[in-house]
Amino acid sequence: MRLALWMYQGTAHHGVGRIANSMRGVHAVFHAPQGDDYVNPIFTMLERTPDFPRMTTSIVSGRDLAQGTVRLPETLRQVDAQVQPDLIVVCASCSTILLQEDLERMACSAGTRAETLVYDANPYRMQEVRSADGLFTLLTQRFARSQPPTAAPSVNILGPASLGFHNRSDLICLRRMLATLGVQVNVVAPLGASIRDLERLPAAWATIAPYRELGQHAARWLEAQFGVPALTDAPIGVQPTLRWLRRLVEALNDAGERLQRLTTPLRLPPLTAFSLDGMSAPSSVPWFARTADMDSYSAKRAFVFGDATHTVGMVKFLRDELGMQIAGAGTYLEHEADWVRQELQDYLPADEAGSADSAFLVTDVFQDVARRIADLSPELVCGTQMERHACRKLDIPCMVIAPPTHIENHLLSYRPVLGFDGADVLADTVYTTATLGMEKHLIDMFGDAGLDYEEPGPANREPRTENPELRIDAGSNGGVAGSALHPAGQVVTSPPPSVTPVWSPEAQAMLKKVPFFVRGRVQKNVERYAAQHGYATITAEVLVEAKEALGG
């Protein structure tokens, strides 16, 4: 565990709060000092529901420690009396876990009507994602009961949770597709589920667990323990959704044959049945990707960074369905890095040795991601809210595709990521994000239309202009061997990579005609090209040559 300005994941007890706040009849009690109750306002602000967070903090103060006072049993009794939950999950925060107290003994001494569960969410071993998934898996193992399967085809949907990325919209989308297939939903968990619902999980014919971050371990346990097949793919994009639907129908037919409950095999209906009006194509992405406007995206480069599920899904969607190039990708989930790397090995650019490892980034330090973005200078970044902040400084368009998120990503409207509907949402967001700044570009072209408008300068530095007095001689003090720039600007040998080429007045005038929202990126790419090809001065001819070579 470390302290940082920003972190991609919350603490372990934040993950516990996500599960408790998702379920009915479950309440979390944090054994923590006053400052660690910050999770309550986070859920209140972002969740946008009328309910208060299902979390209570049992405050540990310095005076309590000095006097040997323990407030936890009394807090548990108060929660039991006021909230009357079925289950209380007790968890120590980052600070109080250092005290090494026997929380199990304290919880038992409270004598509550509600069942209590002390969850060992050690923040020095796990963070939000592993904590939430571990608790949900533990609850599934603790409460699932063997029982007869449902009479009609049914599925569990595991993974949607409080503060999940577009989870509520994803759930609506999944329910719509299942209803079109004529398949019932047995249990949705943890979002909206109770302990009694967890008992009914083994009655389903199959389990859908689209998020690697939450629900897949529980789904695989149900498969191993009760024989309930698990579908763990995320239907992100049109073609992945089609494949997902076919696998789901096949799994349900196999289960029906095994259970001897299905008289007529399930069949995939016409695709128009999955559209909002029941008559048109379920997604507009296939024809939209073939338009002349979208054809220009084939030359655009994207960088994708986030959790495991959305990083893999977004990379494949951008290249396979929108035809964009992938400049690089990465994840902050170290425990999922091998899976992400394997899934994307054919999508990332390879180096001279044929390896794509250099294009793949695994880190939880947001400054490292910002430096990679600055180095690649892609036309589009798909990341978290941290990448959005970094891209505003770098003047690069960015769309948020994974947590951590801001209030802007917890909207009231229906905006799924999964399914056919999600493909349309993603395509729209890519298009509107990558063309951001067009209004300012039009003002550059046609004037301010009577508005008082001051164009902001490019985020990058001004290009270095030609200096007739400048001379870098090979072997001179402060110079680099093999580099020489004479007053006429003639290049004798290639400048070292550490020396930025200078711009002639003509080239600088041409650069200022480039739209401001891509000017910084063009400047950097041309300077890199000049350095690589031995130009110490960027003339108008060099600028044109670089533009043609780089496909501008």
Stockholm file with secondary structure:
# STOCKHOLM 1.0

chainA/1-552         MRLALWMYQGTAHHGVGRIANSMRGVHAVFHAPQGDDYVNPIFTMLERTPDFPRMTTSIVSGRDLAQGTVRLPETLRQVDAQVQPDLIVVCASCSTILLQEDLERMACSAGTRAETLVYDANPYRMQEVRSADGLFTLLTQRFARSQPPTAAPSVNILGPASLGFHNRSDLICLRRMLATLGVQVNVVAPLGASIRDLERLPAAWATIAPYRELGQHAARWLEAQFGVPALTDAPIGVQPTLRWLRRLVEALNDAGERLQRLTTPLRLPPLTAFSLDGMSAPSSVPWFARTADMDSYSAKRAFVFGDATHTVGMVKFLRDELGMQIAGAGTYLEHEADWVRQELQDYLPADEAGSADSAFLVTDVFQDVARRIADLSPELVCGTQMERHACRKLDIPCMVIAPPTHIENHLLSYRPVLGFDGADVLADTVYTTATLGMEKHLIDMFGDAGLDYEEPGPANREPRTENPELRIDAGSNGGVAGSALHPAGQVVTSPPPSVTPVWSPEAQAMLKKVPFFVRGRVQKNVERYAAQHGYATITAEVLVEAKEALGG
#=GR chainA/1-552 SS CCCCSSCSSCCHHHHHHHHHHHSTTEEEEEEECGGGGGHHHHHHHHHCCSSCCSEEEEECCHHHHHHTCCCHHHHHHHHHHHTCCSEEEEEECTTGGGGCCCHHHHHHHHCCSSEEEECCCCTTTCCHHHHHHHHHHHHHHHHCCCCCCCSSCEEEEECCCTTCTTHHHHHHHHHHHHHHHTCEEEEEESTTCCHHHHHTGGGSSEEECCCTTTTHHHHHHHHHHHCCCEECCCCBSHHHHHHHHHHHHHHHHHHHHHHTCCSSCCCCCCGGGGSSSSSSCSCSHHHHTTSHHHHGGGGCEEEEEESHHHHHHHHHIIIIITCCEEEEEEESCGGGHHHHHHHTTTTSCCCTTSCCGGGEEECSCHHHHHHHHHHHCCSEEEECHHHHHHHHHHTCCEEECSSSCCGGGSCSSCCCSSHHHHHHHHHHHHHHHHTTTHHHHHHHHHCCTTCCCCCCCCSSCCCCBCCTTCCBCTTSTTCCTTCCBCTTCCBSSCCCTTSCCEECHHHHHHHTTSCHHHHHHHHHHHHHHHHHTTCSEECHHHHHHHHHHTTC
#=GC SS_cons         CCCCSSCSSCCHHHHHHHHHHHSTTEEEEEEECGGGGGHHHHHHHHHCCSSCCSEEEEECCHHHHHHTCCCHHHHHHHHHHHTCCSEEEEEECTTGGGGCCCHHHHHHHHCCSSEEEECCCCTTTCCHHHHHHHHHHHHHHHHCCCCCCCSSCEEEEECCCTTCTTHHHHHHHHHHHHHHHTCEEEEEESTTCCHHHHHTGGGSSEEECCCTTTTHHHHHHHHHHHCCCEECCCCBSHHHHHHHHHHHHHHHHHHHHHHTCCSSCCCCCCGGGGSSSSSSCSCSHHHHTTSHHHHGGGGCEEEEEESHHHHHHHHHIIIIITCCEEEEEEESCGGGHHHHHHHTTTTSCCCTTSCCGGGEEECSCHHHHHHHHHHHCCSEEEECHHHHHHHHHHTCCEEECSSSCCGGGSCSSCCCSSHHHHHHHHHHHHHHHHTTTHHHHHHHHHCCTTCCCCCCCCSSCCCCBCCTTCCBCTTSTTCCTTCCBCTTCCBSSCCCTTSCCEECHHHHHHHTTSCHHHHHHHHHHHHHHHHHTTCSEECHHHHHHHHHHTTC
//
